[in-house]
Amino acid sequence: MITSPNTFSKRVKETRKQLGLTQEALAHELGVSFATINRWENAKTVPFKLARKQFDAFCEKMEKQKKLKLPPKGER
């Protein structure tokens, strides 16, 4: 599924805020740089397939731990 930069940027920012993480802390959790998270949140870039899978897996893990509330799959 291709996500527009604006939709993905909102999702990254909302995820980070729900978890109470800084951009730097989220970057550390995902194994990417602070600049990468910053570019994602500011809709400058969207992640490549591997990074997107890492982000999705991280979100699902946080959801299972009841730390994150994700929208239904059809709305992501």
N, CA, C and O atoms as a GROMACS GRO file, in nm:
protein
  304
    1MET      N    1   0.084  -0.118   0.000
    1MET     CA    2   0.000   0.000   0.000
    1MET      C    3   0.089   0.124   0.000
    1MET      O    4   0.180   0.136   0.082
    2ILE      N    5   0.063   0.215  -0.090
    2ILE     CA    6   0.139   0.338  -0.097
    2ILE      C    7   0.069   0.441  -0.011
    2ILE      O    8  -0.052   0.461  -0.021
    3THR      N    9   0.145   0.506   0.073
    3THR     CA   10   0.092   0.607   0.162
    3THR      C   11   0.143   0.743   0.118
    3THR      O   12   0.261   0.759   0.088
    4SER      N   13   0.054   0.841   0.113
    4SER     CA   14   0.099   0.975   0.076
    4SER      C   15   0.188   1.030   0.188
    4SER      O   16   0.174   0.989   0.303
    5PRO      N   17   0.279   1.121   0.153
    5PRO     CA   18   0.367   1.176   0.256
    5PRO      C   19   0.291   1.240   0.372
    5PRO      O   20   0.331   1.225   0.487
    6ASN      N   21   0.182   1.313   0.342
    6ASN     CA   22   0.108   1.380   0.449
    6ASN      C   23   0.040   1.282   0.542
    6ASN      O   24   0.039   1.302   0.663
    7THR      N   25  -0.018   1.176   0.488
    7THR     CA   26  -0.084   1.075   0.570
    7THR      C   27   0.018   1.004   0.659
    7THR      O   28  -0.005   0.985   0.778
    8PHE      N   29   0.129   0.966   0.600
    8PHE     CA   30   0.232   0.896   0.678
    8PHE      C   31   0.291   0.988   0.784
    8PHE      O   32   0.314   0.945   0.897
    9SER      N   33   0.315   1.113   0.750
    9SER     CA   34   0.374   1.206   0.848
    9SER      C   35   0.282   1.223   0.968
    9SER      O   36   0.329   1.229   1.082
   10LYS      N   37   0.152   1.231   0.945
   10LYS     CA   38   0.057   1.242   1.055
   10LYS      C   39   0.059   1.117   1.142
   10LYS      O   40   0.050   1.125   1.265
   11ARG      N   41   0.071   1.003   1.078
   11ARG     CA   42   0.074   0.877   1.154
   11ARG      C   43   0.199   0.868   1.241
   11ARG      O   44   0.192   0.825   1.356
   12VAL      N   45   0.313   0.907   1.187
   12VAL     CA   46   0.438   0.903   1.264
   12VAL      C   47   0.426   0.997   1.384
   12VAL      O   48   0.458   0.959   1.497
   13LYS      N   49   0.381   1.118   1.360
   13LYS     CA   50   0.371   1.216   1.468
   13LYS      C   51   0.272   1.170   1.574
   13LYS      O   52   0.301   1.181   1.693
   14GLU      N   53   0.156   1.119   1.534
   14GLU     CA   54   0.055   1.072   1.629
   14GLU      C   55   0.108   0.954   1.710
   14GLU      O   56   0.087   0.947   1.831
   15THR      N   57   0.176   0.862   1.646
   15THR     CA   58   0.233   0.747   1.715
   15THR      C   59   0.334   0.794   1.820
   15THR      O   60   0.330   0.749   1.935
   16ARG      N   61   0.421   0.882   1.779
   16ARG     CA   62   0.524   0.933   1.870
   16ARG      C   63   0.462   1.004   1.989
   16ARG      O   64   0.505   0.985   2.103
   17LYS      N   65   0.361   1.086   1.964
   17LYS     CA   66   0.297   1.160   2.073
   17LYS      C   67   0.222   1.067   2.168
   17LYS      O   68   0.229   1.084   2.290
   18GLN      N   69   0.151   0.968   2.114
   18GLN     CA   70   0.081   0.872   2.200
   18GLN      C   71   0.177   0.798   2.292
   18GLN      O   72   0.145   0.769   2.407
   19LEU      N   73   0.295   0.769   2.240
   19LEU     CA   74   0.394   0.695   2.318
   19LEU      C   75   0.479   0.786   2.407
   19LEU      O   76   0.558   0.738   2.488
   20GLY      N   77   0.463   0.917   2.391
   20GLY     CA   78   0.540   1.011   2.472
   20GLY      C   79   0.687   1.010   2.440
   20GLY      O   80   0.770   1.028   2.529
   21LEU      N   81   0.721   0.988   2.313
   21LEU     CA   82   0.861   0.980   2.271
   21LEU      C   83   0.904   1.106   2.198
   21LEU      O   84   0.822   1.171   2.131
   22THR      N   85   1.029   1.140   2.210
   22THR     CA   86   1.088   1.245   2.127
   22THR      C   87   1.118   1.185   1.990
   22THR      O   88   1.114   1.064   1.972
   23GLN      N   89   1.148   1.271   1.895
   23GLN     CA   90   1.188   1.220   1.763
   23GLN      C   91   1.314   1.136   1.777
   23GLN      O   92   1.328   1.033   1.711
   24GLU      N   93   1.404   1.179   1.861
   24GLU     CA   94   1.529   1.106   1.882
   24GLU      C   95   1.503   0.967   1.943
   24GLU      O   96   1.563   0.868   1.902
   25ALA      N   97   1.412   0.961   2.041
   25ALA     CA   98   1.381   0.833   2.105
   25ALA      C   99   1.312   0.737   2.007
   25ALA      O  100   1.342   0.618   2.006
   26LEU      N  101   1.222   0.790   1.926
   26LEU     CA  102   1.156   0.704   1.826
   26LEU      C  103   1.258   0.655   1.724
   26LEU      O  104   1.255   0.538   1.684
   27ALA      N  105   1.347   0.742   1.683
   27ALA     CA  106   1.453   0.703   1.589
   27ALA      C  107   1.534   0.588   1.647
   27ALA      O  108   1.565   0.491   1.577
   28HIS      N  109   1.569   0.597   1.774
   28HIS     CA  110   1.646   0.491   1.841
   28HIS      C  111   1.567   0.360   1.841
   28HIS      O  112   1.623   0.255   1.812
   29GLU      N  113   1.439   0.367   1.872
   29GLU     CA  114   1.355   0.246   1.875
   29GLU      C  115   1.349   0.178   1.738
   29GLU      O  116   1.346   0.056   1.729
   30LEU      N  117   1.347   0.258   1.633
   30LEU     CA  118   1.334   0.204   1.497
   30LEU      C  119   1.468   0.176   1.430
   30LEU      O  120   1.473   0.112   1.324
   31GLY      N  121   1.577   0.222   1.490
   31GLY     CA  122   1.708   0.201   1.430
   31GLY      C  123   1.734   0.290   1.311
   31GLY      O  124   1.805   0.252   1.218
   32VAL      N  125   1.676   0.410   1.315
   32VAL     CA  126   1.700   0.508   1.209
   32VAL      C  127   1.753   0.635   1.274
   32VAL      O  128   1.762   0.643   1.396
   33SER      N  129   1.789   0.733   1.194
   33SER     CA  130   1.842   0.857   1.249
   33SER      C  131   1.730   0.953   1.289
   33SER      O  132   1.615   0.941   1.244
   34PHE      N  133   1.767   1.047   1.376
   34PHE     CA  134   1.674   1.154   1.414
   34PHE      C  135   1.627   1.227   1.289
   34PHE      O  136   1.509   1.257   1.275
   35ALA      N  137   1.720   1.255   1.197
   35ALA     CA  138   1.686   1.329   1.075
   35ALA      C  139   1.581   1.254   0.993
   35ALA      O  140   1.495   1.316   0.931
   36THR      N  141   1.587   1.122   0.993
   36THR     CA  142   1.488   1.043   0.920
   36THR      C  143   1.350   1.064   0.978
   36THR      O  144   1.254   1.090   0.904
   37ILE      N  145   1.337   1.054   1.109
   37ILE     CA  146   1.207   1.076   1.174
   37ILE      C  147   1.159   1.218   1.147
   37ILE      O  148   1.041   1.240   1.119
   38ASN      N  149   1.249   1.313   1.155
   38ASN     CA  150   1.213   1.453   1.130
   38ASN      C  151   1.161   1.471   0.988
   38ASN      O  152   1.061   1.540   0.966
   39ARG      N  153   1.228   1.410   0.891
   39ARG     CA  154   1.183   1.421   0.751
   39ARG      C  155   1.049   1.351   0.730
   39ARG      O  156   0.965   1.400   0.654
   40TRP      N  157   1.028   1.237   0.797
   40TRP     CA  158   0.899   1.168   0.786
   40TRP      C  159   0.788   1.256   0.842
   40TRP      O  160   0.684   1.272   0.779
   41GLU      N  161   0.809   1.312   0.961
   41GLU     CA  162   0.706   1.394   1.026
   41GLU      C  163   0.676   1.522   0.949
   41GLU      O  164   0.564   1.572   0.952
   42ASN      N  165   0.775   1.576   0.882
   42ASN     CA  166   0.755   1.699   0.806
   42ASN      C  167   0.719   1.673   0.660
   42ASN      O  168   0.723   1.764   0.577
   43ALA      N  169   0.684   1.548   0.629
   43ALA     CA  170   0.640   1.506   0.495
   43ALA      C  171   0.742   1.539   0.386
   43ALA      O  172   0.706   1.566   0.272
   44LYS      N  173   0.870   1.536   0.424
   44LYS     CA  174   0.976   1.558   0.325
   44LYS      C  175   1.007   1.430   0.250
   44LYS      O  176   1.045   1.433   0.133
   45THR      N  177   0.992   1.316   0.319
   45THR     CA  178   1.015   1.185   0.258
   45THR      C  179   0.918   1.084   0.318
   45THR      O  180   0.858   1.108   0.423
   46VAL      N  181   0.904   0.972   0.251
   46VAL     CA  182   0.834   0.856   0.306
   46VAL      C  183   0.935   0.743   0.311
   46VAL      O  184   1.030   0.741   0.233
   47PRO      N  185   0.916   0.648   0.401
   47PRO     CA  186   1.017   0.543   0.416
   47PRO      C  187   1.017   0.444   0.300
   47PRO      O  188   0.916   0.424   0.233
   48PHE      N  189   1.133   0.384   0.281
   48PHE     CA  190   1.142   0.273   0.189
   48PHE      C  191   1.070   0.154   0.251
   48PHE      O  192   1.033   0.158   0.368
   49LYS      N  193   1.052   0.050   0.176
   49LYS     CA  194   0.975  -0.066   0.218
   49LYS      C  195   1.024  -0.126   0.351
   49LYS      O  196   0.943  -0.156   0.439
   50LEU      N  197   1.153  -0.144   0.367
   50LEU     CA  198   1.207  -0.204   0.489
   50LEU      C  199   1.179  -0.118   0.611
   50LEU      O  200   1.136  -0.168   0.715
   51ALA      N  201   1.204   0.012   0.600
   51ALA     CA  202   1.180   0.102   0.712
   51ALA      C  203   1.031   0.108   0.744
   51ALA      O  204   0.993   0.118   0.861
   52ARG      N  205   0.948   0.104   0.643
   52ARG     CA  206   0.803   0.106   0.665
   52ARG      C  207   0.759  -0.020   0.740
   52ARG      O  208   0.675  -0.013   0.830
   53LYS      N  209   0.817  -0.135   0.703
   53LYS     CA  210   0.786  -0.260   0.774
   53LYS      C  211   0.829  -0.251   0.920
   53LYS      O  212   0.758  -0.297   1.009
   54GLN      N  213   0.946  -0.192   0.945
   54GLN     CA  214   0.994  -0.175   1.082
   54GLN      C  215   0.898  -0.085   1.160
   54GLN      O  216   0.865  -0.115   1.275
   55PHE      N  217   0.855   0.024   1.100
   55PHE     CA  218   0.763   0.115   1.166
   55PHE      C  219   0.630   0.045   1.196
   55PHE      O  220   0.578   0.056   1.307
   56ASP      N  221   0.576  -0.026   1.098
   56ASP     CA  222   0.450  -0.097   1.118
   56ASP      C  223   0.461  -0.204   1.227
   56ASP      O  224   0.372  -0.218   1.310
   57ALA      N  225   0.572  -0.278   1.227
   57ALA     CA  226   0.593  -0.381   1.329
   57ALA      C  227   0.605  -0.318   1.467
   57ALA      O  228   0.552  -0.371   1.565
   58PHE      N  229   0.675  -0.206   1.476
   58PHE     CA  230   0.689  -0.135   1.603
   58PHE      C  231   0.551  -0.091   1.653
   58PHE      O  232   0.520  -0.108   1.771
   59CYS      N  233   0.471  -0.035   1.564
   59CYS     CA  234   0.336   0.011   1.603
   59CYS      C  235   0.250  -0.105   1.650
   59CYS      O  236   0.180  -0.094   1.751
   60GLU      N  237   0.255  -0.216   1.580
   60GLU     CA  238   0.176  -0.333   1.620
   60GLU      C  239   0.223  -0.386   1.756
   60GLU      O  240   0.140  -0.425   1.839
   61LYS      N  241   0.353  -0.387   1.778
   61LYS     CA  242   0.407  -0.431   1.907
   61LYS      C  243   0.356  -0.340   2.020
   61LYS      O  244   0.314  -0.388   2.125
   62MET      N  245   0.360  -0.209   1.998
   62MET     CA  246   0.313  -0.114   2.099
   62MET      C  247   0.162  -0.127   2.122
   62MET      O  248   0.113  -0.109   2.233
   63GLU      N  249   0.089  -0.159   2.015
   63GLU     CA  250  -0.056  -0.179   2.027
   63GLU      C  251  -0.085  -0.302   2.112
   63GLU      O  252  -0.174  -0.300   2.197
   64LYS      N  253  -0.012  -0.410   2.088
   64LYS     CA  254  -0.032  -0.533   2.166
   64LYS      C  255   0.000  -0.511   2.313
   64LYS      O  256  -0.060  -0.574   2.400
   65GLN      N  257   0.094  -0.422   2.340
   65GLN     CA  258   0.131  -0.391   2.479
   65GLN      C  259   0.037  -0.285   2.539
   65GLN      O  260   0.058  -0.239   2.651
   66LYS      N  261  -0.067  -0.248   2.462
   66LYS     CA  262  -0.167  -0.149   2.506
   66LYS      C  263  -0.106  -0.010   2.530
   66LYS      O  264  -0.158   0.067   2.611
   67LYS      N  265   0.001   0.020   2.461
   67LYS     CA  266   0.065   0.151   2.474
   67LYS      C  267   0.026   0.245   2.361
   67LYS      O  268   0.052   0.365   2.367
   68LEU      N  269  -0.039   0.189   2.257
   68LEU     CA  270  -0.072   0.265   2.139
   68LEU      C  271  -0.209   0.222   2.088
   68LEU      O  272  -0.241   0.104   2.086
   69LYS      N  273  -0.288   0.320   2.048
   69LYS     CA  274  -0.419   0.290   1.989
   69LYS      C  275  -0.412   0.327   1.842
   69LYS      O  276  -0.403   0.445   1.806
   70LEU      N  277  -0.417   0.225   1.758
   70LEU     CA  278  -0.410   0.246   1.613
   70LEU      C  279  -0.549   0.251   1.553
   70LEU      O  280  -0.642   0.189   1.607
   71PRO      N  281  -0.566   0.323   1.442
   71PRO     CA  282  -0.694   0.319   1.372
   71PRO      C  283  -0.713   0.181   1.311
   71PRO      O  284  -0.616   0.108   1.295
   72PRO      N  285  -0.836   0.143   1.276
   72PRO     CA  286  -0.859   0.014   1.210
   72PRO      C  287  -0.773   0.000   1.085
   72PRO      O  288  -0.741   0.100   1.020
   73LYS      N  289  -0.735  -0.123   1.053
   73LYS     CA  290  -0.641  -0.148   0.942
   73LYS      C  291  -0.680  -0.080   0.811
   73LYS      O  292  -0.592  -0.032   0.740
   74GLY      N  293  -0.808  -0.074   0.777
   74GLY     CA  294  -0.851  -0.011   0.654
   74GLY      C  295  -0.830   0.139   0.651
   74GLY      O  296  -0.834   0.200   0.544
   75GLU      N  297  -0.808   0.201   0.767
   75GLU     CA  298  -0.792   0.346   0.776
   75GLU      C  299  -0.646   0.388   0.791
   75GLU      O  300  -0.618   0.508   0.803
   76ARG      N  301  -0.553   0.294   0.790
   76ARG     CA  302  -0.411   0.327   0.808
   76ARG      C  303  -0.347   0.365   0.678
   76ARG      O  304  -0.228   0.396   0.674
   0.00000   0.00000   0.00000
